[in-house]
Amino acid sequence: MMKLRYPLLFLLLTGCLILAFYLTQPKWPEHADYYPVGRDINNFELIDADNKPFTPANLLGHWTFLFVGYTFCPDICPTTLADIRSVYDQLKKLAPTTQVVFVSADPQRDDPARLKTYTAFFNPEFKAATAPHDKLFPFVRNLGLVYSIAKEGEKDYLIDHSASIVLINPKGKLQGVFRPKVERGQVPLVQMDSMLSDFSRILKLTGH
């Protein structure tokens, strides 16, 4: 029995150290799709709400929460932007370089002036951009998002689009995607408390 004591103590101590190590490691996001090394985003050029180019350079140095929609959207877009507004100060507290970018999938109706007025209603700091579809669609698809226009040209046409919010890191790479909660009969929306929690975890995992 005496001979077994020290090996058992050694194993017990080793087990405790391993457990302590794993308990102190940053936890992975619970809800977001997370890309540990980040995914490259192809080169792009949009036009922002000040009628200036919006390119990959506008992403560098920021944690960017990007959402695709359009200003005539009846439900998902205004609700999502209002929800982001409600937690914007908390996002900035976690990462002061945080920015919110609304990308319009409706360049025909959403000119820079309209985009500026629309986003400023939610928060003057929110940015917006759009582009002709030949430039816009590849950019949106590269982010893993989609949109489609069934009857463009008709009065009051609607656009189907993703309800997800993508997270782009300060190096301009796609770091994660926050998916909406989908319930029958309800507007699909990203849950802000989950997004805040997962963003905090992502910052720890990436050393920010």
GUNULUM-957101 format. One record per residue (C-alpha): residue in three letters; x, y, z. Coordinates in steps of 0.2 Angstrom, whole numbers, plus 5000, padded with zeros to 4 digits. Each point is the difference from the previous one (the first is absolute). Layout:
 residuo    x    y    z
     ALA    X    Y    Z
...
This chain:
 residuo    x    y    z
     MET 5000 5000 5000
     MET 5014 5012 5004
     LYS 5008 4997 4983
     LEU 4984 5005 4992
     ARG 4998 5017 5010
     TYR 5012 5011 4990
     PRO 4994 4994 4982
     LEU 4982 5003 5005
     LEU 5004 5017 5007
     PHE 5010 5004 4984
     LEU 4985 4995 4990
     LEU 4988 5010 5011
     LEU 5011 5015 4999
     THR 5002 4999 4981
     GLY 4981 4998 4998
     CYS 4997 5015 5010
     LEU 5012 5010 4990
     ILE 4992 4995 4983
     LEU 4983 5004 5007
     ALA 5006 5017 5006
     PHE 5008 5003 4983
     TYR 4984 4996 4990
     LEU 4989 5010 5012
     THR 5010 5016 4998
     GLN 5000 4999 4981
     PRO 4988 5012 4990
     LYS 4984 4991 4996
     TRP 4994 4999 4982
     PRO 4984 5009 4994
     GLU 4984 4991 5004
     HIS 4990 5006 4986
     ALA 5010 5008 4987
     ASP 5009 4992 4985
     TYR 5018 5003 5005
     TYR 5015 5000 4988
     PRO 5016 4999 5012
     VAL 5012 5006 4987
     GLY 4988 5011 4990
     ARG 4994 4998 4982
     ASP 5007 5011 4986
     ILE 4988 5012 4992
     ASN 5003 5004 4982
     ASN 5004 5017 4994
     PHE 4984 5011 4998
     GLU 4995 5018 4997
     LEU 4983 5007 5006
     ILE 4994 5018 5002
     ASP 4997 5006 5017
     ALA 4986 5012 5007
     ASP 5012 5015 4997
     ASN 5002 4995 4981
     LYS 5018 4994 5003
     PRO 5008 4983 4997
     PHE 4997 4987 5013
     THR 5014 4987 4998
     PRO 5010 4987 5011
     ALA 5010 5015 5007
     ASN 4984 5006 5009
     LEU 5000 4983 5009
     LEU 5018 5001 5007
     GLY 5002 5004 5018
     HIS 4982 4997 5004
     TRP 4989 4986 5007
     THR 4986 5002 4987
     PHE 4982 4994 5002
     LEU 4993 4999 4982
     PHE 4982 4997 4996
     VAL 4992 4999 4982
     GLY 4983 5007 4997
     TYR 4991 5015 4992
     THR 4991 5016 5006
     PHE 4983 4995 4994
     CYS 5001 4983 5010
     PRO 4984 4999 5011
     ASP 5006 4990 5014
     ILE 5017 4991 5001
     CYS 5011 5016 4996
     PRO 4992 5013 5012
     THR 4999 4988 5014
     THR 5017 4993 4998
     LEU 5008 5018 4999
     ALA 4989 5005 5015
     ASP 5006 4985 5010
     ILE 5019 5003 4996
     ARG 4997 5018 5005
     SER 4994 4994 5017
     VAL 5016 4991 5003
     TYR 5012 5011 4991
     ASP 5007 5008 5015
     GLN 5004 4983 5007
     LEU 5008 4994 4984
     LYS 5011 5016 5001
     LYS 5004 4997 5018
     LEU 5007 4982 4995
     ALA 5009 5007 4985
     PRO 5002 5019 4998
     THR 5003 4998 4981
     THR 4983 4992 4997
     GLN 4991 5006 4985
     VAL 4983 4995 4992
     VAL 4998 4999 4981
     PHE 4983 4999 4991
     VAL 5002 4994 4982
     SER 4985 5003 4989
     ALA 4995 4987 4988
     ASP 4989 5013 4991
     PRO 5012 5012 4991
     GLN 4985 5005 4988
     ARG 4991 5009 5014
     ASP 5013 5001 5014
     ASP 5011 5015 4994
     PRO 5013 5007 5012
     ALA 4989 5014 5007
     ARG 4986 4988 5004
     LEU 5013 4987 5008
     LYS 5007 5014 5011
     THR 4983 5006 5006
     TYR 4994 4982 5004
     THR 5015 4995 5010
     ALA 5002 5016 5009
     PHE 4982 4998 5007
     PHE 5007 4985 5009
     ASN 5017 5007 5004
     PRO 5010 5013 4992
     GLU 5016 4989 5002
     PHE 4992 4986 4989
     LYS 5008 4999 4983
     ALA 4991 4994 4984
     ALA 5005 4995 4983
     THR 4994 4993 4983
     ALA 5005 4997 4982
     PRO 4993 4994 4984
     HIS 4995 4981 5001
     ASP 5015 4994 4989
     LYS 5011 5006 5014
     LEU 4989 4998 5015
     PHE 4994 4982 4998
     PRO 5018 4993 4999
     PHE 5004 5009 5016
     VAL 4985 4995 5009
     ARG 5002 4982 4994
     ASN 5018 5000 5006
     LEU 4994 5004 5018
     GLY 4989 4985 4999
     LEU 4984 5010 4998
     VAL 4987 5001 4987
     TYR 4986 5011 4993
     SER 4988 4999 4985
     ILE 4988 5012 4992
     ALA 4984 4991 4993
     LYS 4992 5015 4990
     GLU 5013 5014 5000
     GLY 4992 5015 4991
     GLU 4983 4998 5006
     LYS 4993 5012 5013
     ASP 5004 4996 5018
     TYR 5010 4984 4995
     LEU 5007 4990 5014
     ILE 5017 4992 5002
     ASP 5004 4983 5009
     HIS 5016 5001 5009
     SER 5010 4992 5014
     ALA 4996 5005 5018
     SER 5017 4996 5006
     ILE 5013 5012 5007
     VAL 5018 4997 4995
     LEU 5015 5004 5011
     ILE 5016 5006 4991
     ASN 5016 5002 5010
     PRO 5012 5015 5000
     LYS 5010 4991 4987
     GLY 4986 5000 4988
     LYS 4996 4981 5001
     LEU 4983 4992 5003
     GLN 5001 4994 5019
     GLY 4983 4994 5003
     VAL 4981 5000 4995
     PHE 4986 5003 5012
     ARG 4985 4991 4994
     PRO 4982 5005 5003
     LYS 4988 4991 5011
     VAL 4987 4992 4989
     GLU 4982 4997 5007
     ARG 4985 4996 4991
     GLY 4989 5016 4997
     GLN 5014 5011 5007
     VAL 5012 5012 4991
     PRO 5018 4992 5000
     LEU 5011 5010 5011
     VAL 5017 4999 5008
     GLN 4999 4999 5018
     MET 5010 5014 5007
     ASP 5004 4993 5017
     SER 5008 4984 4991
     MET 5009 5012 4988
     LEU 5008 5010 5015
     SER 5005 4984 5009
     ASP 5007 4992 4985
     PHE 5009 5016 4995
     SER 5008 5001 5017
     ARG 5006 4982 4998
     ILE 5007 5003 4982
     LEU 5010 5015 5007
     LYS 5008 4989 5013
     LEU 5004 4986 4988
     THR 5008 5012 4988
     GLY 5010 5009 5013
     HIS 4991 5017 4999
